[in-house]
Amino acid sequence: MKRILYLTFYFEPDLCAGSFRNTPLVAELAKQSKDYANIEVITTLPNRYSSFEAEAQELETRDNLVIHRIAIPKHQSGMKDQVMSFKEYYSKAKKFVKGKKYDLVVASSSRLFTAYLGYSIAKKQGIPLFLDIRDIFYDTLEDVLKDGLTKKIALPLIKQIEKKTFGYATHINLISGGFKPYFQHYKNAEYSFYPNGVDDIFIEANNSEPISQSHSKVRTIVYAGNLGEGQGLHKIIPGAAKELGKDFKFIIIGDGGAKGKLVEELKKLKIDNVELFPPVKRDELINLYKKADFLFAHLNNYAAFEKVLPSKLFELATFPKPIIAGVGGFAAEFVKDNIENSILFEPCNVNEFVDKMRKYNYKIVKRNEFIEKFKRDTVNKDMAANMLKYI
């Protein structure tokens, strides 16, 4: 039997895009390779949000699939916390693989270091490395870090790690077509562009019962997900809530490193039409989406985010509610081309957001074509088959 090592920092039952992408993809990979390969997943116990806990086994076996979940320190998603958490994951993953021989390493990575872990194992064993790249970490740090000694040290170091990792990879999947120009220098790898997809749980939820228009006088705008610097909600929600006034209510569900900034800004502006809730499981989230009038997605106005394609858009587009999307670059073009009944505005631009909301003529539209085109199971079948070409 062949052996595949699969590295992902996030996996079920954690609540985040990395978990939602990798959990069904691993299941599909195990299904397709059942008769000739064993898969070993090294991941972490749920840790994405400090305010969310879920039971999970540290060791789990299912047919030809073994899952190791590593306990990492509690964190608040700050930079230092994340470094310490990954250090723990990295060192324990290295211990797990010591003395074992694999035929392929797969690494799904948004912050580069899981990809680097995959590189260090694959290179040592002289085997193929398949990378699934969900973000460009160098670009993000360039925008997020303030000028100073940390930035001067960090960026060249990240670039060196990146060159080693991407330069060795046999295959690189880019989750967004906007990443393509950045990777043009890494010619050793074959490339694919499998995006995030629409999960069955959302498709089934929308098919189970009709979703009608709300008749409430107060329109609800629901955001669910990470409250980090990358989402920049503190730059858009408080100002927009103040301008839109009592006719609109924002419901924010989630947690993250920039939540404190959002809370502080809400207090400063004395906003009373924004409610904050901790992360919830997906079945609860679906009910909240169904009751909402508008579904909200937003990225901070950093140059790095002009290349990305947020997984949140795929989740929201399964619901027939209007989507408010504060995104730019590649994501903005994707919304224009694929997601009808959307309200698109420049990230962090309160005036444009408010103006478009006031002019919008409310309607419910089912996005059947989008759902059919981007079904997660279709994406996963093709992607898993692509991985198995290398063993």
Secondary structure, 3 states (H helix, E strand, C coil): CEEEEEEECCCCCCCCHHHHHHHHHHHHHHHHCCCCEEEEEEEECCCCCCCCCCCCCCEEEECCEEEEEECCCCCCCCHHHHHHHHHHHHHHHHHHHCCCCCCEEEEEECCCHHHHHHHHHHHHHCCCEEEEECCCHHHHHHHHCCCCHHHHHHHHHHHHHHHHHHHHCCEEEECCHHHHHHHCCCCCCEEECCCCCECHHHHHHHHHCCCCCCCCCCEEEEEEEECCCCCCHHHCHHHHHHHHHHHEEEEEEEECCCHHHHHHHHHHCCCCCEEEECCCCHHHHHHHHHHCCEEEEECCCCHHHHCCCCCHHHHHCCCCCCEEEECCHHHHHHHHHHCCCEEEECCCCHHHHHHHHHHCCCCCCCCHHHHHHCEHHHHHHHHHHHHHCCC
